[in-house]
Amino acid sequence: MGENGHSKVPRASAWNAGVLAGWTGTVSAPPARVTDELQQIILKKSYEWTQTFDAIALPVFITRMDGTIMRVNRAARDLVGGTFQEVLGRNIAVSEVEPWKTLADTVAAVRDSRTPCTAQIEDKGRFWDVTAAWYASTADAEDRVIIVMRDTTDFVRLSESVRRGEQLAALGELVGGVAHEVRNPIFGIGITIDTMQQLLPDNPEINELADVLRGWLGRLNRLMENLLAYGKTWTLSLTEGSLDKVLEVVVDGCRQIAAQSSVSVTADIEPELVMLMDTHRLGHAFENLVINAIQHSSMRQTVFVAARRESVDGREQLVCSVRDHGPGFNPAELPRIFEPFFTKRRGGTGLGLSIVQRVVDEHGGTINAGNAEDGGALVTVRFPVFAHD
């Protein structure tokens, strides 16, 4: 017997092992020292579990069947916003917009079917795969729903880029062949006009008609050049380069074009925007964007070019924007802006923005078109940052 009148208790480590192994010796109450040890073990295991749970990069929610949030990891807390204390106890329907609307519907589907459910969510250009399942809590035997969200944005964008690339390659091969066949007749028509003008008497009316024909031939020739450029199979040569240097050259070259239309071009470009690039292709793409903005500007308006480094969802990106102060894009036409041959500009070929999108895709970037809040078109291009070894 021990001093406290109860059976002797083995050493602390043996006592712990006995409890864990299901030891059934007679023990009324462990010594205070043993209790402290157990509390420390429990706290340590709780901390380790929390650290493991928070280390999962995917947002994980555990809710009651009515949607009340009972547990979240750090990624889920960051998605909701606020502290852990502010998130716990809230309903999974944090708001009526995505992704919360679909998450609430998923919890309801699991509750009603008692089977695992999946869903896909699209929210402002971000994509999620959602998996939800139910289980019985060992703490209170109450049913719970565990929800795991996987961000598939990069995968979806890559799939879209591959699909678009395959479509553009097939279309490019077709239009390239047509352009080759049409270019020779256009050249022949031009020579014929020159010959006829030399044979006919010098007449102002005849000369005017010849100039009109040459103008139409020039337009057809530019279309053929764009078709050939669009259909050309490019071999991309990516090397480390500075995007700011490329943009500075483009802006300086386009200022002369803008001056002819009484339009100015200004720039706000951060230095040392290093990335992997094909300098020639990338420069041609931004030249198309700036010239397009100039063509949609009125006299004494300004085209603004900006480039900077940003952190988006914890990842560094290079963000470039070109905006004008013209009429902007028709919202109904925005989904078709980058489609080949789609244009509303008189004399346009509808290939400029398609070629730009193709070049941006080749550099692993994204391009979006919209309208600035105070008017005018705004095109934003994002590139991944070059990572040094």
C-alpha positions as CSV (number, residue, x, y, z in Angstrom):
1,M,0.0,0.0,0.0
2,G,1.2,3.5,-0.7
3,E,1.2,6.5,1.6
4,N,-2.3,7.6,0.3
5,G,-3.9,4.3,1.2
6,H,-4.2,3.1,-2.4
7,S,-2.3,0.4,-4.3
8,K,1.1,1.3,-5.3
9,V,1.3,2.9,-8.8
10,P,4.2,2.0,-11.1
11,R,6.5,4.7,-12.4
12,A,5.0,7.3,-14.6
13,S,6.3,5.9,-17.8
14,A,5.0,2.4,-16.9
15,W,1.6,3.9,-15.8
16,N,1.3,5.7,-19.1
17,A,2.2,2.6,-21.0
18,G,-0.3,0.6,-19.0
19,V,-3.2,2.9,-19.7
20,L,-2.3,3.0,-23.4
21,A,-2.1,-0.8,-23.5
22,G,-5.4,-1.3,-21.6
23,W,-3.8,-2.1,-18.2
24,T,-6.5,-2.9,-15.6
25,G,-4.5,-2.6,-12.4
26,T,-6.3,-1.0,-9.4
27,V,-5.6,2.7,-9.5
28,S,-7.9,5.3,-8.0
29,A,-6.1,8.4,-9.0
30,P,-2.7,8.9,-10.6
31,P,-0.2,11.1,-8.8
32,A,-0.3,14.8,-9.7
33,R,3.1,14.3,-11.4
34,V,1.6,11.6,-13.7
35,T,-1.5,13.7,-14.4
36,D,0.8,16.6,-15.5
37,E,2.7,14.2,-17.7
38,L,-0.5,13.0,-19.3
39,Q,-1.7,16.5,-19.9
40,Q,1.6,17.4,-21.5
41,I,1.3,14.3,-23.8
42,I,-2.2,15.2,-24.8
43,L,-1.2,18.8,-25.5
44,K,1.7,17.7,-27.5
45,K,-0.4,15.3,-29.6
46,S,-3.0,17.9,-30.0
47,Y,-0.4,20.4,-31.2
48,E,1.1,17.8,-33.6
49,W,-2.4,17.0,-35.0
50,T,-3.2,20.7,-35.5
51,Q,0.2,21.3,-37.2
52,T,-0.5,18.3,-39.5
53,F,-4.0,19.5,-40.3
54,D,-2.8,23.0,-41.0
55,A,0.0,21.7,-43.2
56,I,-2.5,20.4,-45.7
57,A,-2.5,22.9,-48.5
58,L,-6.1,22.1,-49.5
59,P,-8.9,23.8,-47.7
60,V,-10.6,21.3,-45.4
61,F,-13.9,22.0,-43.5
62,I,-15.7,19.8,-41.0
63,T,-19.3,20.7,-40.4
64,R,-22.4,19.5,-38.7
65,M,-25.2,18.2,-40.9
66,D,-26.9,21.7,-40.7
67,G,-23.7,23.3,-42.1
68,T,-22.3,24.7,-38.9
69,I,-18.5,24.8,-39.2
70,M,-16.8,22.7,-36.4
71,R,-13.2,22.4,-37.6
72,V,-11.1,24.1,-40.3
73,N,-7.5,24.0,-41.3
74,R,-5.5,27.1,-42.0
75,A,-6.1,27.0,-45.7
76,A,-9.9,26.9,-45.1
77,R,-9.7,29.7,-42.5
78,D,-7.8,31.9,-45.0
79,L,-10.4,31.2,-47.7
80,V,-13.2,32.3,-45.3
81,G,-11.2,35.2,-43.8
82,G,-10.8,36.1,-40.2
83,T,-9.5,34.2,-37.2
84,F,-10.2,30.6,-36.2
85,Q,-12.5,31.8,-33.5
86,E,-14.5,33.9,-36.0
87,V,-14.8,31.1,-38.4
88,L,-15.9,28.3,-36.1
89,G,-19.6,28.2,-35.4
90,R,-20.5,30.0,-38.6
91,N,-22.6,28.3,-41.3
92,I,-20.8,27.0,-44.4
93,A,-23.1,29.3,-46.4
94,V,-20.8,32.3,-45.5
95,S,-22.5,34.3,-48.3
96,E,-24.9,33.7,-51.2
97,V,-22.1,33.8,-53.8
98,E,-19.5,31.2,-54.8
99,P,-17.9,29.1,-53.5
100,W,-20.1,29.2,-50.5
101,K,-23.4,28.6,-52.3
102,T,-22.1,25.3,-53.8
103,L,-20.5,24.2,-50.5
104,A,-23.8,24.7,-48.7
105,D,-25.6,22.7,-51.4
106,T,-23.0,20.0,-51.2
107,V,-23.5,19.6,-47.4
108,A,-27.2,19.4,-48.0
109,A,-26.7,16.7,-50.6
110,V,-24.5,14.6,-48.3
111,R,-27.0,15.1,-45.4
112,D,-29.9,13.9,-47.6
113,S,-28.2,11.0,-49.4
114,R,-25.6,9.9,-46.7
115,T,-23.2,9.2,-49.7
116,P,-20.1,11.1,-50.8
117,C,-20.7,13.9,-53.2
118,T,-18.6,15.9,-55.6
119,A,-19.0,19.3,-57.2
120,Q,-17.1,21.8,-59.4
121,I,-17.0,25.5,-58.7
122,E,-16.1,28.5,-60.9
123,D,-15.7,31.8,-59.1
124,K,-14.2,34.9,-60.9
125,G,-11.8,32.9,-62.9
126,R,-10.9,30.5,-60.1
127,F,-11.8,26.8,-60.3
128,W,-12.4,24.3,-57.5
129,D,-13.1,20.5,-57.3
130,V,-15.0,19.7,-54.1
131,T,-15.3,16.3,-52.4
132,A,-17.6,15.8,-49.4
133,A,-18.4,12.8,-47.3
134,W,-20.1,12.1,-43.9
135,Y,-18.8,10.3,-40.9
136,A,-19.9,9.9,-37.2
137,S,-17.8,11.8,-34.7
138,T,-16.2,9.7,-32.0
139,A,-16.5,12.6,-29.6
140,D,-20.3,12.8,-29.5
141,A,-21.5,10.3,-32.1
142,E,-23.0,13.1,-34.1
143,D,-22.8,12.9,-37.9
144,R,-20.4,15.3,-39.5
145,V,-19.5,16.3,-43.1
146,I,-15.9,16.6,-44.2
147,I,-15.3,18.8,-47.2
148,V,-12.0,19.0,-49.2
149,M,-11.5,21.7,-51.8
150,R,-8.8,21.4,-54.5
151,D,-7.9,24.5,-56.6
152,T,-7.8,23.3,-60.2
153,T,-7.4,26.8,-61.7
154,D,-4.0,26.1,-63.2
155,F,-5.1,22.7,-64.6
156,V,-8.2,24.2,-66.2
157,R,-6.2,27.0,-67.7
158,L,-3.6,24.6,-69.1
159,S,-6.4,22.4,-70.6
160,E,-8.0,25.4,-72.2
161,S,-4.7,26.6,-73.5
162,V,-3.9,23.1,-75.0
163,R,-7.4,22.9,-76.6
164,R,-7.2,26.4,-78.0
165,G,-3.7,25.7,-79.3
166,E,-4.9,22.6,-81.1
167,Q,-7.8,24.5,-82.7
168,L,-5.5,27.4,-83.6
169,A,-2.9,25.1,-85.1
170,A,-5.5,23.4,-87.4
171,L,-7.0,26.8,-88.3
172,G,-3.6,28.3,-88.9
173,E,-2.6,25.5,-91.3
174,L,-5.8,26.1,-93.3
175,V,-5.5,29.9,-93.5
176,G,-1.8,29.6,-94.2
177,G,-2.5,27.5,-97.2
178,V,-5.2,29.8,-98.5
179,A,-3.0,32.8,-98.0
180,H,-0.2,31.2,-100.1
181,E,-2.7,30.5,-102.9
182,V,-4.2,34.0,-102.9
183,R,-1.0,36.0,-102.6
184,N,0.2,35.3,-106.1
185,P,-3.0,36.5,-107.8
186,I,-2.9,39.7,-105.7
187,F,0.6,40.3,-106.9
188,G,-0.5,39.7,-110.5
189,I,-3.4,42.1,-110.1
190,G,-1.0,44.8,-108.8
191,I,1.3,44.4,-111.8
192,T,-1.7,44.5,-114.2
193,I,-2.9,47.8,-112.7
194,D,0.6,49.3,-113.1
195,T,0.8,48.1,-116.7
196,M,-2.7,49.4,-117.6
197,Q,-2.0,52.8,-116.1
198,Q,1.2,53.1,-118.2
199,L,-0.6,52.1,-121.4
200,L,-3.6,54.4,-120.9
201,P,-3.5,58.2,-121.4
202,D,-2.7,60.3,-118.3
203,N,-6.1,60.9,-117.0
204,P,-6.9,62.1,-113.5
205,E,-10.0,59.9,-113.2
206,I,-8.1,56.8,-114.4
207,N,-5.3,57.6,-111.9
208,E,-7.8,58.0,-109.1
209,L,-9.4,54.6,-109.9
210,A,-6.0,53.0,-110.0
211,D,-5.1,54.4,-106.6
212,V,-8.4,53.1,-105.2
213,L,-7.6,49.6,-106.6
214,R,-4.1,49.8,-105.1
215,G,-5.7,50.7,-101.8
216,W,-7.9,47.6,-101.8
217,L,-5.0,45.5,-102.9
218,G,-3.0,46.8,-100.0
219,R,-5.7,45.9,-97.6
220,L,-5.9,42.4,-99.1
221,N,-2.1,42.1,-98.9
222,R,-2.1,43.0,-95.2
223,L,-4.7,40.4,-94.6
224,M,-2.6,37.8,-96.4
225,E,0.4,38.8,-94.3
226,N,-1.6,38.4,-91.1
227,L,-2.9,35.1,-92.3
228,L,0.6,33.9,-93.0
229,A,1.8,35.1,-89.6
230,Y,-1.2,33.4,-87.9
231,G,-0.7,30.1,-89.7
232,K,3.1,30.0,-89.3
233,T,4.5,27.2,-87.2
234,W,6.7,29.0,-84.6
235,T,9.7,27.6,-82.9
236,L,9.7,29.3,-79.5
237,S,13.2,30.1,-78.1
238,L,12.8,31.0,-74.5
239,T,15.7,32.7,-72.7
240,E,16.0,34.8,-69.6
241,G,15.1,38.4,-70.4
242,S,13.7,41.7,-69.0
243,L,10.1,42.4,-69.8
244,D,10.6,46.1,-68.9
245,K,13.3,46.3,-71.7
246,V,10.9,44.8,-74.3
247,L,8.1,47.2,-73.3
248,E,10.3,50.2,-73.4
249,V,11.3,49.4,-77.0
250,V,7.7,48.8,-77.9
251,V,6.5,52.1,-76.3
252,D,9.2,54.2,-78.0
253,G,8.4,52.7,-81.4
254,C,4.6,53.2,-81.0
255,R,5.0,56.8,-80.0
256,Q,5.8,57.7,-83.6
257,I,2.7,55.9,-84.8
258,A,0.6,57.6,-82.1
259,A,1.9,61.0,-83.0
260,Q,0.4,60.6,-86.5
261,S,-3.0,60.4,-85.0
262,S,-2.4,63.1,-82.3
263,V,-2.4,60.4,-79.6
264,S,0.2,60.2,-76.8
265,V,1.6,57.1,-75.2
266,T,2.8,57.1,-71.6
267,A,4.3,54.3,-69.5
268,D,4.8,53.3,-65.9
269,I,7.1,50.3,-66.0
270,E,9.0,48.8,-63.0
271,P,12.6,47.8,-63.7
272,E,14.1,44.2,-63.6
273,L,10.9,42.3,-64.5
274,V,12.8,39.1,-65.3
275,M,11.1,36.2,-67.0
276,L,11.6,33.5,-69.6
277,M,10.7,34.9,-73.0
278,D,11.0,34.9,-76.8
279,T,12.0,38.6,-77.1
280,H,10.9,39.0,-80.7
281,R,7.5,37.3,-80.4
282,L,6.7,39.0,-77.1
283,G,7.6,42.4,-78.5
284,H,5.4,41.8,-81.5
285,A,2.5,40.9,-79.3
286,F,2.7,44.0,-77.1
287,E,3.2,46.1,-80.2
288,N,-0.2,44.8,-81.5
289,L,-1.8,45.7,-78.2
290,V,-0.5,49.2,-78.1
291,I,-1.3,49.9,-81.8
292,N,-4.8,48.5,-81.2
293,A,-5.2,50.9,-78.3
294,I,-4.0,53.8,-80.5
295,Q,-6.4,52.9,-83.3
296,H,-9.3,53.1,-80.9
297,S,-8.3,56.5,-79.4
298,S,-9.4,59.9,-80.5
299,M,-7.2,62.9,-81.0
300,R,-5.4,64.2,-77.8
301,Q,-6.2,61.0,-75.9
302,T,-3.6,59.0,-74.1
303,V,-2.7,55.3,-74.2
304,F,-1.2,54.1,-70.9
305,V,1.2,51.1,-70.6
306,A,2.0,49.7,-67.1
307,A,4.0,46.8,-65.9
308,R,4.8,45.7,-62.3
309,R,5.4,42.7,-60.1
310,E,2.5,41.5,-58.0
311,S,1.9,38.6,-55.5
312,V,-1.3,36.8,-56.4
313,D,-2.4,33.9,-54.1
314,G,1.1,33.7,-52.7
315,R,2.7,33.5,-56.2
316,E,4.8,36.2,-57.8
317,Q,3.6,37.4,-61.2
318,L,4.4,40.0,-63.8
319,V,1.3,42.1,-64.6
320,C,1.2,44.2,-67.7
321,S,-1.7,46.4,-68.8
322,V,-2.5,48.5,-71.8
323,R,-5.5,50.8,-71.6
324,D,-6.9,53.6,-73.8
325,H,-9.6,56.2,-73.3
326,G,-11.7,55.3,-76.3
327,P,-15.2,53.7,-76.4
328,G,-14.0,50.5,-74.8
329,F,-15.3,47.0,-75.5
330,N,-18.9,46.1,-75.9
331,P,-19.6,43.9,-72.9
332,A,-21.7,41.5,-75.0
333,E,-18.7,41.0,-77.4
334,L,-16.0,40.4,-74.7
335,P,-16.3,36.5,-74.9
336,R,-15.4,36.7,-78.6
337,I,-12.6,39.3,-78.4
338,F,-9.8,36.8,-78.9
339,E,-11.6,34.7,-81.6
340,P,-9.8,34.7,-85.0
341,F,-11.4,37.1,-87.5
342,F,-13.6,38.8,-85.0
343,T,-13.4,42.5,-85.3
344,K,-15.7,45.6,-85.3
345,R,-13.1,48.0,-86.6
346,R,-13.5,49.1,-90.2
347,G,-10.5,47.6,-92.1
348,G,-9.5,45.3,-89.3
349,T,-8.6,41.6,-89.9
350,G,-9.6,40.3,-86.5
351,L,-6.3,38.4,-86.1
352,G,-4.3,40.9,-84.0
353,L,-5.7,39.9,-80.6
354,S,-5.8,36.2,-81.5
355,I,-2.1,36.3,-82.3
356,V,-1.4,38.1,-79.0
357,Q,-3.3,35.5,-77.1
358,R,-1.3,32.7,-78.8
359,V,2.0,34.4,-77.9
360,V,0.9,34.9,-74.3
361,D,-0.2,31.2,-74.0
362,E,3.2,30.1,-75.4
363,H,4.8,32.1,-72.5
364,G,2.6,30.4,-69.8
365,G,0.7,33.6,-69.2
366,T,-2.9,34.7,-69.3
367,I,-4.6,37.6,-71.0
368,N,-7.9,39.3,-70.1
369,A,-9.9,42.1,-71.8
370,G,-12.3,44.4,-70.1
371,N,-13.2,48.1,-69.6
372,A,-11.7,50.5,-67.1
373,E,-14.0,51.9,-64.4
374,D,-13.7,55.4,-65.8
375,G,-14.0,54.3,-69.4
376,G,-11.8,52.9,-72.1
377,A,-10.5,49.5,-72.9
378,L,-8.2,47.7,-70.6
379,V,-6.2,44.6,-71.5
380,T,-4.2,42.8,-68.7
381,V,-1.5,40.2,-69.3
382,R,0.0,38.1,-66.5
383,F,3.2,36.1,-66.7
384,P,4.8,33.7,-64.2
385,V,8.0,35.1,-62.6
386,F,11.3,33.6,-63.7
387,A,12.8,31.6,-60.9
388,H,16.5,31.5,-60.5
389,D,18.2,28.2,-59.7
